[in-house]
Every structure is written in C-alpha cells, then in structure tokens.
Amino acid sequence: MILEHAILPVVPGREAAFAEAKAIIAAMPGFGGLELSRSIETPNEYLLLVRWESVEAHDPGFRGSAQYGRWRELLHGFYAPFPVVEHFTGVALA
C-alpha cells in the first residue's frame, strides 16, 4: 500500500467540488481510501492523502482512465497553483 500526498491550495469558494470528485476516485481499481484535512494556519490549504495498492494504480491507472477526465474537470480549476503530488511508502521503525 502506498500513500499519495498533495497539499491543495484551494481557490476560496471552490471547496464543494471535492464531494463529487471523491465518488469518482473511490470507484477506481486499487483505491484504498482517502483523507482530506483543512489547514488551521492556512485555511485555504488542504492536505489530501489517498491510499493506493501501488503507484501504478494511481498513475497510469487512475490518471490514465476516462474517469480522470471528469476529475480534472471538477478539480483542476480549483487549485492555485497546481499541487505537487508525491507517493510514500511505510517505513519500519526499530
């Protein structure tokens, strides 16, 4: 399982678009859940964490799908600037 991380700088007033987008991503193969949190210090910034079975489930899986077009339509105008997306894997601590 990997964790996708993105800080979303949201244009004020555009926050509601994520509700429909959540249903799109949740239906994708390899999707394992998501969490969306709002910054206390910077209220227009959100932390998106998405769990995927693999990096490939996200890209090219989700990003290469027809459903990604609708996701893009809903959300890509709601960021200013466009977010950096990174993938993380768990680390065993001794």
Buried (B, 14 or more C-beta within 10 A) or exposed (E): EBBBBBBBBBEEEBBEBBEEBBEBBEEBEBBEEBEEEEBEEEEBBBEBBBBBBEBEBBBEBBEEBEBBEBBEEBBEEBBEEEBEBEBEEEEEEE
